[in-house]
Amino acid sequence: MRRIAIIPARAGSVRIPGKNERIFHGEPIIKYSIDVAQQSGLFEQVWVSTDSARIGAYAQALGAHWLLRAGELAGPKAGTQAVVQHAVRQLSIEPGAKVCCIYATAPMLQIRDLDRGHNALTSQDAFTIAVGTEPLRDAGMFYWGWAESFEQGIPLYTIISRVVPIPENQICDINTEADWQKALAMFAALKGGQSYLPDNSK
C-alpha cells in the first residue's frame, strides 16, 4: 500500500512574505518538513506542491519531488484540502493509498507524531486524522487521510475524524510575525535551551 507525503508551499504569503522559504534557525523553514518526512521512513515519495519553480528546485535538491500548481490554487484563498486534492488527482494516487499533508511551516514536527497519526489512521479506519489538541484545535502540522477521502473532498473535521494530540510545547501555527518569533523561541527550547535571538529578517 502506497504512502505519500504532500507538502503545500506556495511562494506568496500576505502576513509573512516568503514564509515557506524564510530562514528559520539557519535553514529555510520548509527544509524541516521535508527532512522529517524523509527521515521518518514512512513515505515512498515526498512531494512539494508549489506555484514556484524556485521552491520546487530547492525541494528537488533535497531529494523530494515537486508538483506545479497554478490558477486559483496559487492564490491566498486556496485551501489546504483543495491543494491536496489537486495533487492526488495530478499524481493519479490510487484509492487505498495513504496520504499525509505536512505543512511547510512545522519545524517542531516529530517523527513520532507522524507515526502516531499513521497508526491511528490504520487501526481506526478513519477517513482522515485531524491533528491538534483537546479540545480540538488545529496544530498546523499535518493530516493523514486516505487518497479517496482527499480526492472526494470529504471534510477533514467530521464525526469519523480522529484526533492525535500534540504537546503544547510543539504547537505554534505560524501565521503572523508574532507567531514566527514565538516559534523561534519554542524551537530553541525543544533543542535543549540553545541561545535564542529574535529573527528580525523580513
GROMACS elastic network, one bead per residue, 0.5 to 0.9 nm:
[ bonds ]
;  ai    aj funct       b0    kb
    1    96     6  0.70098   500
    1    97     6  0.57623   500
    1    98     6  0.75892   500
    2    43     6  0.77268   500
    2    44     6  0.66920   500
    2    45     6  0.87966   500
    2    93     6  0.84717   500
    2    94     6  0.84644   500
    2    96     6  0.78713   500
    2    98     6  0.62137   500
    2    99     6  0.83563   500
    3    42     6  0.68360   500
    3    44     6  0.57614   500
    3    45     6  0.72940   500
    3    97     6  0.58950   500
    3    99     6  0.58347   500
    3   100     6  0.77134   500
    4    42     6  0.83230   500
    4    43     6  0.53103   500
    4    44     6  0.60339   500
    4    45     6  0.52797   500
    4    46     6  0.60749   500
    4    47     6  0.75743   500
    4    93     6  0.85439   500
    4    97     6  0.76311   500
    4    98     6  0.63287   500
    4   100     6  0.62790   500
    4   101     6  0.86405   500
    5    37     6  0.70208   500
    5    42     6  0.87699   500
    5    43     6  0.63321   500
    5    44     6  0.82461   500
    5    45     6  0.64124   500
    5    47     6  0.59678   500
    5    48     6  0.82929   500
    5    98     6  0.85976   500
    5    99     6  0.58386   500
    5   101     6  0.59215   500
    5   102     6  0.68500   500
    5   144     6  0.89979   500
    6    45     6  0.86782   500
    6    46     6  0.61284   500
    6    48     6  0.57062   500
    6    49     6  0.67870   500
    6    84     6  0.69537   500
    6    87     6  0.76539   500
    6    88     6  0.89370   500
    6    99     6  0.72309   500
    6   100     6  0.61114   500
    6   102     6  0.61645   500
    6   103     6  0.85082   500
    7    30     6  0.86285   500
    7    33     6  0.76963   500
    7    34     6  0.78090   500
    7    46     6  0.77284   500
    7    47     6  0.61475   500
    7    49     6  0.59690   500
    7    50     6  0.84835   500
    7    84     6  0.85031   500
    7   100     6  0.84010   500
    7   101     6  0.58042   500
    7   103     6  0.57402   500
    7   104     6  0.59116   500
    8    47     6  0.85846   500
    8    48     6  0.58617   500
    8    50     6  0.62097   500
    8    80     6  0.72726   500
    8    83     6  0.69977   500
    8    84     6  0.76194   500
    8   101     6  0.75596   500
    8   102     6  0.73650   500
    8   103     6  0.63683   500
    8   104     6  0.63566   500
    9    12     6  0.88511   500
    9    19     6  0.89978   500
    9    20     6  0.60761   500
    9    21     6  0.86754   500
    9    30     6  0.78663   500
    9    48     6  0.66689   500
    9    49     6  0.59591   500
    9    50     6  0.50029   500
    9    51     6  0.77326   500
    9    52     6  0.84059   500
    9    55     6  0.76888   500
    9   103     6  0.78255   500
    9   104     6  0.58941   500
    9   105     6  0.87924   500
   10    13     6  0.77759   500
   10    18     6  0.87198   500
   10    20     6  0.73021   500
   10    49     6  0.74269   500
   10    51     6  0.53514   500
   10    52     6  0.65699   500
   10    55     6  0.81276   500
   10    69     6  0.86968   500
   10    73     6  0.88706   500
   10    74     6  0.63606   500
   10    75     6  0.82263   500
   10    76     6  0.89487   500
   11    17     6  0.84082   500
   11    18     6  0.59853   500
   11    19     6  0.77818   500
   11    20     6  0.69658   500
   11    21     6  0.78569   500
   11    50     6  0.71416   500
   11    51     6  0.64110   500
   11    52     6  0.57738   500
   11    54     6  0.87515   500
   11    55     6  0.74450   500
   11    74     6  0.82197   500
   12    16     6  0.87574   500
   12    17     6  0.65506   500
   12    18     6  0.60300   500
   12    19     6  0.78119   500
   12    20     6  0.86065   500
   12    51     6  0.87295   500
   12    74     6  0.80135   500
   12    75     6  0.75794   500
   12    76     6  0.74484   500
   13    16     6  0.55550   500
   13    18     6  0.59163   500
   13    19     6  0.62481   500
   13    20     6  0.83074   500
   13    76     6  0.71363   500
   14    17     6  0.59310   500
   14    18     6  0.86750   500
   14    76     6  0.75451   500
   15    19     6  0.85577   500
   15   175     6  0.67889   500
   15   176     6  0.57798   500
   15   177     6  0.74362   500
   16    19     6  0.52824   500
   16    20     6  0.89738   500
   16    22     6  0.89530   500
   16   174     6  0.89555   500
   16   175     6  0.70885   500
   16   176     6  0.61618   500
   16   177     6  0.63972   500
   16   180     6  0.86602   500
   16   202     6  0.77169   500
   17    20     6  0.86236   500
   17    22     6  0.83066   500
   17   202     6  0.71868   500
   18    21     6  0.56012   500
   18    22     6  0.58897   500
   18   202     6  0.85070   500
   19    22     6  0.51302   500
   19    23     6  0.86226   500
   19    28     6  0.89764   500
   19    29     6  0.78619   500
   19    30     6  0.89319   500
   19   104     6  0.89628   500
   19   105     6  0.78600   500
   19   174     6  0.89283   500
   19   175     6  0.88570   500
   20    23     6  0.87617   500
   20    28     6  0.72355   500
   20    29     6  0.60228   500
   20    30     6  0.56409   500
   20    55     6  0.85636   500
   20   104     6  0.60415   500
   20   105     6  0.63719   500
   21    24     6  0.87969   500
   21    27     6  0.86501   500
   21    29     6  0.59569   500
   21    30     6  0.62942   500
   21    31     6  0.85913   500
   21    55     6  0.74583   500
   21   104     6  0.89149   500
   22    27     6  0.79101   500
   22    28     6  0.52025   500
   22    29     6  0.59973   500
   22    30     6  0.82869   500
   22   201     6  0.84056   500
   22   202     6  0.82059   500
   23    26     6  0.57354   500
   23    27     6  0.50120   500
   23    29     6  0.59121   500
   23   199     6  0.87059   500
   23   201     6  0.82650   500
   24    27     6  0.53210   500
   24    28     6  0.58261   500
   24    29     6  0.52697   500
   24   107     6  0.84867   500
   24   180     6  0.88039   500
   24   184     6  0.71620   500
   24   199     6  0.79306   500
   25    28     6  0.82888   500
   25    29     6  0.82778   500
   25   184     6  0.72138   500
   25   187     6  0.85597   500
   25   188     6  0.84568   500
   25   199     6  0.83843   500
   26    29     6  0.87283   500
   27    30     6  0.82197   500
   27    31     6  0.67143   500
   27    32     6  0.79937   500
   28    31     6  0.56444   500
   28    32     6  0.78358   500
   29    32     6  0.58668   500
   29    33     6  0.75795   500
   29   104     6  0.69739   500
   29   105     6  0.59713   500
   29   106     6  0.77681   500
   29   107     6  0.66589   500
   30    33     6  0.54012   500
   30    34     6  0.64494   500
   30    35     6  0.86502   500
   30    59     6  0.84963   500
   30   103     6  0.83091   500
   30   105     6  0.60384   500
   30   106     6  0.78442   500
   30   107     6  0.78758   500
   31    34     6  0.51006   500
   31    35     6  0.59034   500
   31    36     6  0.85419   500
   31    58     6  0.89287   500
   31    59     6  0.78915   500
   31    62     6  0.79404   500
   31   104     6  0.79794   500
   31   107     6  0.83619   500
   32    35     6  0.51129   500
   32    36     6  0.61559   500
   32    37     6  0.85842   500
   32   104     6  0.79211   500
   32   105     6  0.80290   500
   32   106     6  0.71419   500
   32   107     6  0.51935   500
   32   108     6  0.81433   500
   32   109     6  0.82097   500
   33    36     6  0.53589   500
   33    37     6  0.62113   500
   33    38     6  0.86320   500
   33   102     6  0.68439   500
   33   103     6  0.70346   500
   33   104     6  0.57330   500
   33   105     6  0.71590   500
   33   106     6  0.61735   500
   33   107     6  0.63986   500
   33   108     6  0.88818   500
   33   109     6  0.74826   500
   34    37     6  0.52671   500
   34    38     6  0.61903   500
   34    39     6  0.85483   500
   34    46     6  0.73739   500
   34    47     6  0.87193   500
   34    48     6  0.84685   500
   34    59     6  0.76504   500
   34    62     6  0.77070   500
   34    63     6  0.87047   500
   34    64     6  0.72676   500
   34   102     6  0.86813   500
   34   104     6  0.79788   500
   35    38     6  0.51731   500
   35    39     6  0.59050   500
   35    40     6  0.83685   500
   35    62     6  0.81900   500
   36    39     6  0.50963   500
   36    40     6  0.58618   500
   36   107     6  0.88349   500
   36   109     6  0.73929   500
   36   110     6  0.68961   500
   36   111     6  0.62153   500
   36   114     6  0.89093   500
   37    40     6  0.53829   500
   37    41     6  0.73511   500
   37    42     6  0.73396   500
   37    43     6  0.70668   500
   37    46     6  0.69403   500
   37   102     6  0.81799   500
   37   111     6  0.76513   500
   37   114     6  0.83351   500
   38    41     6  0.61053   500
   38    42     6  0.77188   500
   38    43     6  0.70700   500
   38    44     6  0.89291   500
   38    45     6  0.83028   500
   38    46     6  0.70524   500
   38    63     6  0.85594   500
   38    64     6  0.82686   500
   39    42     6  0.81663   500
   39   111     6  0.77048   500
   40    43     6  0.75429   500
   40   110     6  0.87857   500
   40   111     6  0.54377   500
   40   112     6  0.83261   500
   40   114     6  0.77439   500
   40   115     6  0.80093   500
   41    44     6  0.79547   500
   42   114     6  0.82956   500
   42   115     6  0.78118   500
   42   118     6  0.85810   500
   43    46     6  0.66315   500
   43    99     6  0.89767   500
   43   100     6  0.88895   500
   45    64     6  0.73242   500
   45    65     6  0.74975   500
   46    63     6  0.83713   500
   46    64     6  0.52916   500
   46    65     6  0.61394   500
   46    66     6  0.83064   500
   47    59     6  0.83315   500
   47    64     6  0.58296   500
   47    66     6  0.51388   500
   47    67     6  0.69228   500
   47    87     6  0.87477   500
   48    55     6  0.84202   500
   48    56     6  0.69086   500
   48    59     6  0.68559   500
   48    60     6  0.88288   500
   48    64     6  0.71412   500
   48    65     6  0.62182   500
   48    67     6  0.61001   500
   48    68     6  0.85465   500
   48   104     6  0.88093   500
   49    52     6  0.89533   500
   49    56     6  0.79541   500
   49    65     6  0.88214   500
   49    66     6  0.58448   500
   49    68     6  0.60805   500
   49    69     6  0.66043   500
   49    83     6  0.75516   500
   49    84     6  0.81618   500
   49    87     6  0.70711   500
   50    53     6  0.76277   500
   50    55     6  0.69749   500
   50    56     6  0.66940   500
   50    66     6  0.72514   500
   50    67     6  0.62866   500
   50    68     6  0.53318   500
   50    69     6  0.57368   500
   50    70     6  0.82329   500
   50    74     6  0.75616   500
   51    54     6  0.89701   500
   51    55     6  0.81513   500
   51    56     6  0.82865   500
   51    67     6  0.82621   500
   51    68     6  0.54286   500
   51    69     6  0.50747   500
   51    70     6  0.58209   500
   51    71     6  0.89261   500
   51    73     6  0.83282   500
   51    74     6  0.57540   500
   52    55     6  0.53212   500
   52    56     6  0.62213   500
   52    57     6  0.86411   500
   52    68     6  0.72376   500
   52    69     6  0.84478   500
   53    57     6  0.59703   500
   53    58     6  0.85128   500
   53    66     6  0.88632   500
   53    68     6  0.75576   500
   54    57     6  0.51629   500
   54    58     6  0.62867   500
   54    59     6  0.86735   500
   55    58     6  0.50897   500
   55    59     6  0.61707   500
   55    60     6  0.85802   500
   55    66     6  0.85622   500
   56    59     6  0.50949   500
   56    60     6  0.61339   500
   56    61     6  0.86114   500
   56    64     6  0.87466   500
   56    65     6  0.76433   500
   56    66     6  0.52984   500
   56    67     6  0.74044   500
   56    68     6  0.78311   500
   57    60     6  0.50083   500
   57    61     6  0.61589   500
   57    62     6  0.87477   500
   57    65     6  0.89191   500
   57    66     6  0.78904   500
   58    61     6  0.50507   500
   58    62     6  0.65178   500
   58    63     6  0.89345   500
   58    64     6  0.87643   500
   59    62     6  0.51605   500
   59    63     6  0.65717   500
   59    64     6  0.52844   500
   59    65     6  0.66472   500
   59    66     6  0.67819   500
   60    63     6  0.50237   500
   60    65     6  0.54850   500
   60    66     6  0.67474   500
   61    64     6  0.72898   500
   62    65     6  0.89180   500
   67    87     6  0.74354   500
   67    90     6  0.84516   500
   67    91     6  0.86678   500
   69    72     6  0.88740   500
   69    73     6  0.64214   500
   69    74     6  0.64260   500
   69    83     6  0.82798   500
   69    86     6  0.82068   500
   69    87     6  0.85384   500
   70    73     6  0.57229   500
   70    74     6  0.51354   500
   70    75     6  0.83624   500
   71    74     6  0.56472   500
   71    75     6  0.72490   500
   72    75     6  0.53165   500
   72    76     6  0.83838   500
   72    77     6  0.76100   500
   72    78     6  0.64473   500
   73    76     6  0.81387   500
   73    77     6  0.77178   500
   73    79     6  0.77553   500
   73    82     6  0.75526   500
   73    83     6  0.64330   500
   73    86     6  0.86259   500
   74    77     6  0.83379   500
   74    78     6  0.66327   500
   74    83     6  0.89606   500
   75    78     6  0.56849   500
   76    79     6  0.83255   500
   78    81     6  0.85704   500
   78    82     6  0.68561   500
   78    83     6  0.70465   500
   79    82     6  0.53545   500
   79    83     6  0.63965   500
   79    84     6  0.88480   500
   80    83     6  0.51505   500
   80    84     6  0.62911   500
   80    85     6  0.85803   500
   80   101     6  0.83356   500
   80   103     6  0.89635   500
   81    84     6  0.51596   500
   81    85     6  0.60453   500
   81    86     6  0.85865   500
   81   101     6  0.87147   500
   81   150     6  0.68214   500
   81   153     6  0.72456   500
   81   154     6  0.89925   500
   81   155     6  0.83060   500
   81   156     6  0.79825   500
   82    86     6  0.61607   500
   82    87     6  0.86800   500
   82   150     6  0.81519   500
   82   151     6  0.88148   500
   82   153     6  0.75603   500
   83    86     6  0.51281   500
   83    87     6  0.63584   500
   83    88     6  0.87502   500
   84    87     6  0.50015   500
   84    88     6  0.61267   500
   84    89     6  0.86058   500
   84    99     6  0.87822   500
   84   101     6  0.69966   500
   84   150     6  0.66884   500
   84   151     6  0.80263   500
   85    88     6  0.51266   500
   85    89     6  0.62762   500
   85    90     6  0.85977   500
   85   147     6  0.83581   500
   85   149     6  0.88112   500
   85   150     6  0.52000   500
   85   152     6  0.77376   500
   85   153     6  0.70321   500
   86    89     6  0.52326   500
   86    90     6  0.60238   500
   86    91     6  0.84651   500
   86   150     6  0.89410   500
   86   151     6  0.77641   500
   87    90     6  0.50643   500
   87    91     6  0.58748   500
   87    92     6  0.81731   500
   87    93     6  0.83812   500
   87   151     6  0.89344   500
   88    91     6  0.53901   500
   88    92     6  0.59001   500
   88    93     6  0.52517   500
   88    94     6  0.82068   500
   88    99     6  0.84061   500
   88   147     6  0.66410   500
   88   148     6  0.85074   500
   88   150     6  0.74030   500
   88   151     6  0.63391   500
   89    93     6  0.66255   500
   89    94     6  0.89509   500
   89   151     6  0.68035   500
   90    93     6  0.79719   500
   91    94     6  0.89001   500
   93    96     6  0.87842   500
   93    97     6  0.68220   500
   93    99     6  0.87993   500
   93   147     6  0.65752   500
   93   148     6  0.86365   500
   94    97     6  0.59198   500
   94   147     6  0.66999   500
   94   148     6  0.76189   500
   95    98     6  0.84887   500
   95   146     6  0.71800   500
   95   147     6  0.54898   500
   95   148     6  0.51351   500
   95   149     6  0.86509   500
   95   151     6  0.88609   500
   96   146     6  0.61295   500
   96   147     6  0.63661   500
   96   148     6  0.70817   500
   97   145     6  0.86499   500
   97   146     6  0.59157   500
   97   147     6  0.54455   500
   97   148     6  0.80483   500
   98   118     6  0.84098   500
   98   121     6  0.86620   500
   98   144     6  0.70925   500
   98   145     6  0.58789   500
   98   147     6  0.58282   500
   99   143     6  0.81856   500
   99   144     6  0.57650   500
   99   145     6  0.53623   500
   99   146     6  0.58594   500
   99   147     6  0.57307   500
   99   150     6  0.83380   500
  100   114     6  0.86059   500
  100   118     6  0.84828   500
  100   142     6  0.67439   500
  100   143     6  0.55153   500
  100   145     6  0.63239   500
  100   146     6  0.85855   500
  101   141     6  0.83864   500
  101   142     6  0.53128   500
  101   143     6  0.51500   500
  101   144     6  0.64312   500
  101   145     6  0.83040   500
  102   105     6  0.85958   500
  102   106     6  0.77294   500
  102   140     6  0.86718   500
  102   141     6  0.59568   500
  102   143     6  0.66922   500
  102   144     6  0.86687   500
  103   106     6  0.57755   500
  103   140     6  0.66579   500
  103   141     6  0.52644   500
  103   142     6  0.58623   500
  103   143     6  0.88155   500
  104   107     6  0.81870   500
  104   141     6  0.82697   500
  105   108     6  0.88745   500
  105   140     6  0.79863   500
  105   141     6  0.75948   500
  105   173     6  0.79514   500
  105   174     6  0.67636   500
  106   109     6  0.55869   500
  106   140     6  0.70464   500
  106   141     6  0.53727   500
  106   142     6  0.83493   500
  106   171     6  0.85769   500
  106   172     6  0.80654   500
  106   173     6  0.78318   500
  106   174     6  0.81978   500
  107   110     6  0.85071   500
  107   141     6  0.87576   500
  107   170     6  0.87839   500
  107   183     6  0.83560   500
  107   187     6  0.74256   500
  108   141     6  0.85475   500
  108   169     6  0.87844   500
  108   170     6  0.54296   500
  108   171     6  0.74064   500
  108   172     6  0.84255   500
  108   183     6  0.84423   500
  108   186     6  0.83431   500
  108   187     6  0.63859   500
  108   190     6  0.80194   500
  109   112     6  0.85883   500
  109   113     6  0.69079   500
  109   114     6  0.80229   500
  109   141     6  0.66700   500
  109   142     6  0.85975   500
  109   170     6  0.71020   500
  109   171     6  0.85859   500
  110   113     6  0.53406   500
  110   114     6  0.68549   500
  110   115     6  0.89169   500
  110   170     6  0.88195   500
  111   114     6  0.51982   500
  111   115     6  0.62537   500
  111   116     6  0.87130   500
  112   116     6  0.61467   500
  112   117     6  0.86176   500
  113   116     6  0.51146   500
  113   117     6  0.62219   500
  113   118     6  0.86014   500
  113   164     6  0.79456   500
  113   165     6  0.88032   500
  113   166     6  0.74269   500
  114   117     6  0.51128   500
  114   118     6  0.61331   500
  114   119     6  0.85919   500
  114   142     6  0.80228   500
  114   143     6  0.89924   500
  114   144     6  0.84479   500
  115   118     6  0.51093   500
  115   119     6  0.60925   500
  115   120     6  0.85390   500
  116   119     6  0.51227   500
  116   120     6  0.60989   500
  116   121     6  0.86131   500
  116   164     6  0.70858   500
  117   120     6  0.51829   500
  117   121     6  0.62590   500
  117   122     6  0.86900   500
  117   129     6  0.65149   500
  117   130     6  0.85517   500
  117   131     6  0.77548   500
  117   142     6  0.87715   500
  117   143     6  0.77682   500
  117   144     6  0.64040   500
  117   162     6  0.88396   500
  117   163     6  0.83507   500
  117   164     6  0.62084   500
  118   121     6  0.51868   500
  118   122     6  0.62338   500
  118   123     6  0.86318   500
  118   129     6  0.83182   500
  118   144     6  0.65908   500
  118   145     6  0.86767   500
  119   122     6  0.50987   500
  119   123     6  0.59333   500
  119   124     6  0.81915   500
  120   123     6  0.52920   500
  120   124     6  0.56658   500
  120   125     6  0.77435   500
  120   126     6  0.79165   500
  120   129     6  0.74071   500
  120   162     6  0.73451   500
  120   163     6  0.86032   500
  120   164     6  0.78329   500
  121   124     6  0.55845   500
  121   125     6  0.55058   500
  121   126     6  0.55756   500
  121   127     6  0.74540   500
  121   128     6  0.68798   500
  121   129     6  0.62886   500
  121   144     6  0.69226   500
  121   145     6  0.69934   500
  121   146     6  0.83619   500
  121   162     6  0.77830   500
  122   125     6  0.54751   500
  122   126     6  0.77044   500
  123   126     6  0.83017   500
  124   162     6  0.80867   500
  125   128     6  0.86353   500
  125   160     6  0.89419   500
  126   129     6  0.69519   500
  126   145     6  0.77199   500
  126   146     6  0.83714   500
  126   160     6  0.57985   500
  126   161     6  0.58826   500
  126   162     6  0.67113   500
  127   144     6  0.85025   500
  127   145     6  0.56314   500
  127   146     6  0.59420   500
  127   148     6  0.85749   500
  127   149     6  0.58952   500
  127   150     6  0.87348   500
  127   154     6  0.80550   500
  127   156     6  0.81689   500
  127   160     6  0.67608   500
  127   161     6  0.64768   500
  127   162     6  0.86223   500
  128   143     6  0.68996   500
  128   144     6  0.55711   500
  128   146     6  0.66638   500
  128   149     6  0.71833   500
  128   150     6  0.84431   500
  128   154     6  0.86675   500
  128   155     6  0.84989   500
  128   156     6  0.60454   500
  128   157     6  0.79991   500
  128   158     6  0.87762   500
  128   160     6  0.77673   500
  128   161     6  0.54419   500
  128   162     6  0.69658   500
  129   142     6  0.86474   500
  129   143     6  0.55376   500
  129   144     6  0.50171   500
  129   145     6  0.61005   500
  129   156     6  0.74879   500
  129   157     6  0.84408   500
  129   160     6  0.89094   500
  129   161     6  0.55251   500
  129   163     6  0.59907   500
  129   164     6  0.72266   500
  130   136     6  0.86520   500
  130   138     6  0.75329   500
  130   139     6  0.89572   500
  130   142     6  0.77654   500
  130   143     6  0.56016   500
  130   144     6  0.73545   500
  130   145     6  0.88834   500
  130   156     6  0.65107   500
  130   157     6  0.66207   500
  130   161     6  0.62083   500
  130   162     6  0.58652   500
  130   163     6  0.50227   500
  130   164     6  0.68038   500
  131   136     6  0.83004   500
  131   137     6  0.79752   500
  131   138     6  0.62033   500
  131   139     6  0.61089   500
  131   140     6  0.78959   500
  131   141     6  0.71982   500
  131   142     6  0.64188   500
  131   143     6  0.62252   500
  131   144     6  0.85476   500
  131   162     6  0.79413   500
  131   163     6  0.52884   500
  131   165     6  0.64052   500
  131   166     6  0.72792   500
  132   135     6  0.82758   500
  132   136     6  0.58463   500
  132   140     6  0.77916   500
  132   141     6  0.83376   500
  132   163     6  0.63831   500
  132   164     6  0.62194   500
  132   165     6  0.52591   500
  132   166     6  0.59276   500
  132   167     6  0.89809   500
  132   171     6  0.84771   500
  133   136     6  0.52334   500
  133   137     6  0.54341   500
  133   138     6  0.72505   500
  133   139     6  0.71249   500
  133   163     6  0.74903   500
  133   164     6  0.72902   500
  133   166     6  0.58959   500
  133   167     6  0.77119   500
  133   168     6  0.79230   500
  134   137     6  0.68830   500
  134   163     6  0.81542   500
  134   165     6  0.67435   500
  136   163     6  0.75929   500
  136   165     6  0.87187   500
  137   140     6  0.89077   500
  138   141     6  0.79615   500
  138   173     6  0.80199   500
  139   142     6  0.78756   500
  139   165     6  0.87835   500
  139   166     6  0.73616   500
  139   170     6  0.86822   500
  139   171     6  0.56787   500
  139   172     6  0.69236   500
  139   173     6  0.61081   500
  140   171     6  0.75792   500
  140   172     6  0.72641   500
  140   174     6  0.77067   500
  141   171     6  0.81393   500
  141   172     6  0.88722   500
  141   173     6  0.77121   500
  143   156     6  0.82790   500
  145   148     6  0.82921   500
  145   149     6  0.64771   500
  145   150     6  0.69701   500
  145   156     6  0.86466   500
  146   149     6  0.52131   500
  146   150     6  0.67401   500
  146   151     6  0.87115   500
  147   150     6  0.54156   500
  147   151     6  0.60681   500
  147   152     6  0.85909   500
  148   152     6  0.58581   500
  148   153     6  0.83583   500
  148   154     6  0.86753   500
  149   152     6  0.53434   500
  149   153     6  0.62203   500
  149   154     6  0.54042   500
  149   155     6  0.83003   500
  149   156     6  0.87661   500
  150   153     6  0.50911   500
  150   154     6  0.62672   500
  150   155     6  0.83685   500
  150   156     6  0.85901   500
  151   154     6  0.79072   500
  153   156     6  0.85509   500
  154   157     6  0.87930   500
  154   158     6  0.86724   500
  155   158     6  0.64125   500
  156   161     6  0.68653   500
  157   160     6  0.78940   500
  157   161     6  0.58048   500
  157   162     6  0.85287   500
  158   161     6  0.52506   500
  158   162     6  0.86605   500
  159   162     6  0.81573   500
  165   168     6  0.89680   500
  166   169     6  0.84350   500
  166   170     6  0.68966   500
  166   171     6  0.70571   500
  167   170     6  0.56330   500
  167   171     6  0.68908   500
  168   171     6  0.52683   500
  168   172     6  0.83468   500
  169   172     6  0.82113   500
  169   186     6  0.67387   500
  169   187     6  0.87577   500
  169   189     6  0.87429   500
  169   190     6  0.77482   500
  170   183     6  0.86817   500
  170   186     6  0.72348   500
  170   187     6  0.78409   500
  170   190     6  0.79266   500
  171   183     6  0.83039   500
  171   186     6  0.86788   500
  172   175     6  0.89755   500
  172   179     6  0.67035   500
  172   180     6  0.82751   500
  172   182     6  0.74197   500
  172   183     6  0.59059   500
  172   186     6  0.82957   500
  173   176     6  0.89131   500
  173   179     6  0.69652   500
  173   180     6  0.87004   500
  173   183     6  0.83828   500
  174   177     6  0.79287   500
  174   178     6  0.83688   500
  174   180     6  0.57025   500
  174   182     6  0.87342   500
  174   183     6  0.73887   500
  175   178     6  0.82744   500
  175   179     6  0.61533   500
  175   180     6  0.74848   500
  176   179     6  0.50639   500
  176   180     6  0.63755   500
  176   181     6  0.88587   500
  177   181     6  0.63510   500
  177   182     6  0.86194   500
  177   202     6  0.89913   500
  178   181     6  0.52389   500
  178   182     6  0.61923   500
  178   183     6  0.86065   500
  179   182     6  0.50394   500
  179   183     6  0.60738   500
  179   184     6  0.86576   500
  180   183     6  0.50881   500
  180   184     6  0.63024   500
  180   185     6  0.88817   500
  180   199     6  0.84064   500
  181   184     6  0.51311   500
  181   185     6  0.65589   500
  181   186     6  0.87705   500
  181   198     6  0.62148   500
  181   199     6  0.67674   500
  181   200     6  0.87169   500
  182   185     6  0.53046   500
  182   186     6  0.62103   500
  182   187     6  0.86201   500
  182   198     6  0.89676   500
  183   187     6  0.59381   500
  183   188     6  0.84938   500
  184   187     6  0.52757   500
  184   188     6  0.63100   500
  184   189     6  0.87678   500
  184   196     6  0.74705   500
  184   197     6  0.82904   500
  184   198     6  0.72804   500
  184   199     6  0.76844   500
  185   188     6  0.51847   500
  185   189     6  0.62979   500
  185   190     6  0.87431   500
  185   193     6  0.89939   500
  185   195     6  0.89838   500
  185   196     6  0.62126   500
  185   197     6  0.80799   500
  185   198     6  0.79121   500
  186   189     6  0.51005   500
  186   190     6  0.62291   500
  186   191     6  0.86713   500
  187   190     6  0.50869   500
  187   191     6  0.62347   500
  187   192     6  0.89426   500
  187   193     6  0.87662   500
  187   194     6  0.89922   500
  188   191     6  0.51180   500
  188   192     6  0.66948   500
  188   193     6  0.55508   500
  188   194     6  0.52763   500
  188   195     6  0.69746   500
  188   196     6  0.62783   500
  189   192     6  0.54202   500
  189   194     6  0.65787   500
  189   195     6  0.86872   500
  189   196     6  0.85611   500
  190   193     6  0.67804   500
  190   194     6  0.86307   500
  191   194     6  0.64744   500
  193   196     6  0.81027   500
  197   200     6  0.89600   500
  199   202     6  0.85018   500
